[in-house]
Amino acid sequence: MFNKIIKLVLAVLVFVFAIYQFVIGNIGNGIFSILLSGIFVFLYFKNEFILLAFLRMRKQDFEGTKKWLSKIKNPESALTKKQQGYFNYMHGLLLSQTNLTKAEKYFRTAIRLGLSMKHDLALAKLNLAGIAMTKRRKREAQTLLKEAKELDKHNMLGDQIKTMKQQMKRF
């Protein structure tokens, strides 16, 4: 919604207003203003459109996810590096059903930019391994699958990894 610099400026202005409220004796207003400035700082690190797109994706509403992601016009300037990673990650997940070449590009960009959660990184590498396997690049698929297994500490993707290994034996 707002540029990331505007969010920080708003957070600082609201925090200064909170200090002013403490000085004149309005403690409740000051506490509320500090919480309000915390929201702007939170939205600096977590883009609101990406959060809403994740909520749509959890409900398997891919059209809604596309709608929220399309509201981000210039991701290079509007998002931080990790947010750009998740922006590309979600585009890759959306395109992995239809266009594997574009999905591969988005997943590689997401991995290069970085994802903060290990299981998201593992899922991106697992998807890349699947794409490499469909394009007959077995060695690359094996290394990506091995990296995905190492990143999957809580064994959330264990079944998918086993299935992928079984399919790889057929090639």
N, C-alpha and C positions, 0 to 999 in steps of 0.2 A: 504494500500500500504506500508506504513512505520509503524514501531513499534511506540507506543505512546511516548516513551522516545526519539526516534530519531526526532520526530516532535518537541518536546520541545527544543532539542539541536539545531536544524536548526533554530527555531524561535529566540533563544538567539543569535546565530551567525549572523544571518541577522540583528538583532537589533543592535548588536555591530558594524557591518559594516555601518549601518545607522548613528550611532553616529560619526563614523570616517568620513563619507561623510559630515556631518554637520561641523565638526571641520576644514576640509580642504576647506570648502566653497562651496561644491556642494549641495546646498539646495534641488534642485529637485530630485537628486539621493537619498538623505537622506529620503525625504518624501515617495518616491516610495519604498524604502527598508523597511520603517516602515509599510507600507501597506502590503508588501510581508510577513513580519514577522507576521502580524495579520492573514493572511491566514493560516499559520502553526498553530497558536494558535487556530483558529476556527476549523481546522481539528483535533486538539487534542480532542476537546469536541464533535465534530460531525464527526463520521467516514465517510469517503468518499464512501465506499461500501454500507453502510446502507442508505446514502442519495440517491445513485443511485438505490438501491433496492426499496426505497419508491417511486421514480419517476416511475419505472416500474410498481409498484403495483397500482399507481393512474391511469395508462393507462390499467389496468386489464390484464397486460402481466405477468402471473404467472410464465411462463418459464424463462422470463428475470429476474424476482425477484429471483427465485431459483439460477440462474446463478451468480448474483451479491452476494447473500448470501454465495454461495459455495466458493467464493474467500477468505472469512475470514477463515483461517485455524485453528487457535487456539484462539477462542474468549475470553477465560479466561485471557490470557496474553495480547492480542492485543487490547482489548476494555476496556473502563471504565465500572463501574457498571451499569449506566443508559443505555449505549450502549448495554451491554449484555442483559438488560431487553428488549430493542427494537429488538435485534437479536432474542430472544426467542419469542417475541410477533409476529413478522412477520412469523417465522416458524409455530407458532400456527395458524395464519390466513391461511397459505398455506395448512396445514394439516387438518384444520377443515372441509374440503370438503370430505376427503377420510378416514382418520384414527383418530377417535375421542379420542382414548386412548392416543396416542402420542400428539395430539393437547392439551388435558387437561394438560398433563405434561408440555408442553411448556408455556401455559398460566399461570399455577401456578408459574412456575419459573420466568416468566416475572413480575408477580405481586409481588413476593418476592423480586426481584432485584430492582424493582421500575420503573415506567414510569413517565416522567416529565409532560406530558399533561394529564389533568383530563379526557378528552373525550376518550383518548386511554385506560386509566385504566377502564373507564366505559364500553368500547367496549369489553375489555378482560373479565371483570366480566359478561357481558351479554352473551358472548360466553360460558363461564364456566357454566352459569345458563342453557343455552340450552343443553350443554353436560350432566349436572346433570339431567336435565329433561328427556333426552332420556335414561338415565341409571336408571330411576325410583327413583331418590333421590329428592323427592319433597321439603322437608324441606330445604335442602342445596340450591336448585334452588331458593326458595323463598327469602332466605337471600341474595344470590348473586344478585338477581334481585332488591331487595330493595337497596343494596349498589350501584348498577349501576344507579338506578334512582336518588339517592342522589348525585352522582358524575356528572350526566348529567345536568349541570346548564343551558345550552343554549337550552335544549330540542331537541338536534340533534338526539337522539335515542328514542324519545317519541313513534313513531309508532311501532318500534320493541318491545319496552317494553310492550305496550298495547297488541300487538299480542301474546307475550309470556305469559302474564297474562291470556289471553283468552284460550290459549292452556292448561295452567296449571289447569284451572277450569274443563277441560274435564277429567283430571286424577283422 
